[in-house]
Amino acid sequence: MGRTSEKTYRELDPIEIPDAVPELGVRPGDRGVIEHIYDSGRMVSVEVPRPDGTSVGFVDIDVSGSEPRVVAYSKLTV
């Protein structure tokens, strides 16, 4: 049986990043924007913005469990 109350995620929605990712300068609770939803809605790829609006990188968040968690990240280089 699945969870009784599942959150619906949509591309371009804002989302809180649940875990720290020091390599990207991300702290728990920082916000990003969902860029892609995959694995039948169990994973989201989130763009992490800098204060000037450019991207620092992406984090993949597993949203299938009771608590979302960061499972991977990629840093953009200039």
N, C-alpha and C positions, 0 to 999 in steps of 0.2 A: 504494500500500500504506500502511496505517496503522501507527502505532507498535505494537510488540509488547507493551509493558507500559503499559496505560492505567490511570490512577487512576480509581476510581469515586467520584463525589461524591454525597452525599445531603443533602437539606434538613435543617437544624438541626445538621449536623456542624460542629465547629470547623475553622477553616482559618487558616493563616498568610497574612498580607497581604504579597505579595512586594516591594512598592515603597513608598517614602515618599509620603505625601499630606499635605504640610504644612498645607493648609487644614483638614484634619480632625484634625491632631495625630497622624497615623499615621506610625510608623517601620517600616522593613522588619522583618518577623518578628512584629509585633503580631498578635494573634489576633482573629478575628471569627467570626460564625456565618453559615453559608450559609442564606439566606432563600429563594432561588429558583435553579433551574437551567434554562437555556434554550439555544436554538440547538443542539438535539440533544446537549446535554451539553458543548458547547464553551465556554460562558460560565456564570459563577455570579455572583449578586448577594449581597454579603456585608454584614451589618449590623455596624457598628463601635460597640462599647459604650464608655461612659465608666466610670470606676472605680465610680460609684454604680449602675451597671446600666442607666441610661438610654442612649438611642442618640444618637451624635453625627452619624451619617449612614450612607451606604451606598457601597460601592465595587463596581464591576463588574470581574471578573477573567477574562481570556481564559486558559483552561486547555488550549487545543487544541494549543499548541506544546510544544517540549521544556522550556521554562521558563514558568511562569505569569507574567502581567503585568497590572497595573492599566491599564484602558483608559478608565475614566470614574469619576466620583464625584458624589455629591450630599450636601450638608450640610443637616441639619435645623436649623431655627431655632425659637426659643421665642417 
